[in-house]
Amino acid sequence: MRCLLAPRMACAGGIKDLDRIELVPRHSTREIPGKCLGCAAKHELNIYLGELLSRYEKGDKCEEVEKRFEALVSFLESPGLERLVNESEKYLAEEREVKLIIYPDGSQPKYELIVKWQP
């Protein structure tokens, strides 16, 4: 499974999402292993952690990367995570396309689950 992010821009030499983080879980098939929503979020968390550690080693920091890292941590610790994982798995089993968008702005990130029929 690939986890997609919104378009990235340079942020003092690093990554910066424009306004959101997009997680796209995938259903497992015989040929391709899937990844649940929680696993997709952990994957992205590791990407941001690597970016943060790289910056701290250089004495640099980017508030946008920190904000997105904190939004992913908040999502993974949220009481609604299990419900969103179960709901997305149900839709994936019905062969629907699922995407979770995390909006990291503000003190409490907002989440939006988008479900579409596959073409």
C-alpha positions in Angstrom: 0.0 0.0 0.0 1.1 3.5 -0.7 0.3 6.3 1.6 -0.2 9.5 -0.2 0.4 13.0 1.1 -0.9 16.3 -0.2 1.6 18.0 -2.5 4.9 18.7 -0.8 6.8 22.0 -0.9 10.1 23.1 0.5 10.1 24.3 4.0 13.6 25.7 4.7 14.9 22.7 2.8 12.4 20.0 3.9 8.9 18.8 3.5 5.7 20.9 3.9 2.2 19.8 3.1 0.0 22.5 1.8 -2.9 22.1 4.2 -3.6 18.5 5.0 -2.3 15.0 5.3 -4.0 12.3 3.2 -3.9 8.6 4.2 -5.0 6.0 1.7 -5.4 2.5 3.2 -5.6 -0.5 0.8 -7.4 -3.8 1.0 -5.2 -6.9 0.8 -5.3 -9.0 -2.4 -3.5 -12.2 -3.3 -0.9 -10.2 -5.1 -0.6 -7.0 -3.0 -0.6 -6.8 0.8 -2.9 -4.1 2.2 -2.4 -1.6 5.0 -4.9 -0.4 7.5 -5.5 3.2 8.3 -3.5 3.0 11.5 -0.5 1.4 9.8 -0.7 4.1 7.1 -0.6 6.8 9.8 2.3 5.1 11.5 4.2 5.0 8.2 3.7 8.8 7.6 4.6 9.4 11.3 8.0 7.8 10.6 8.5 10.0 7.6 7.9 13.1 9.6 10.0 11.8 12.6 12.9 11.3 10.2 12.5 14.8 8.9 12.3 16.3 12.4 15.4 14.4 13.6 17.4 15.5 10.5 16.4 19.1 11.2 17.3 19.0 14.9 20.7 17.5 14.0 21.3 20.6 11.8 20.0 23.0 14.4 17.1 23.8 12.1 13.4 23.4 12.6 10.2 23.8 10.7 6.9 24.4 12.6 4.9 23.0 9.7 6.6 19.6 10.0 6.2 19.7 13.8 2.5 20.5 13.4 1.9 17.6 11.0 3.9 15.2 13.2 1.8 16.3 16.2 -1.4 15.9 14.2 -0.5 12.3 13.3 0.4 11.5 17.0 -2.9 13.0 18.0 -4.7 10.8 15.4 -3.0 7.6 16.6 -3.8 8.3 20.2 -7.4 9.4 19.6 -10.3 7.3 20.9 -11.9 7.4 17.5 -9.0 5.6 15.8 -10.5 2.1 16.2 -13.9 3.2 14.8 -12.3 4.9 11.8 -10.1 1.8 11.1 -13.1 -0.5 11.4 -15.2 1.8 9.2 -12.5 2.1 6.5 -11.9 -1.7 6.5 -15.7 -2.3 6.0 -15.6 0.0 2.9 -12.5 -1.5 1.6 -14.1 -4.9 1.8 -16.9 -3.5 -0.3 -14.3 -2.5 -2.9 -14.7 1.2 -2.2 -11.9 3.7 -2.3 -11.2 5.2 1.1 -9.1 8.2 2.1 -8.7 9.9 5.4 -7.7 13.6 5.4 -6.2 15.1 8.5 -6.3 18.8 8.8 -3.5 19.7 11.3 -4.4 23.4 11.7 -5.5 24.6 15.2 -5.0 23.0 18.6 -7.1 19.9 17.7 -6.7 18.3 14.3 -9.8 17.5 12.3 -10.4 14.3 10.4 -12.5 13.6 7.3 -13.1 10.1 5.9 -13.9 10.1 2.2 -15.4 7.0 0.6 -15.9 6.5 -3.1 -16.9 3.6 -5.4 -13.9 2.3 -7.4 -14.4 2.9 -11.1 
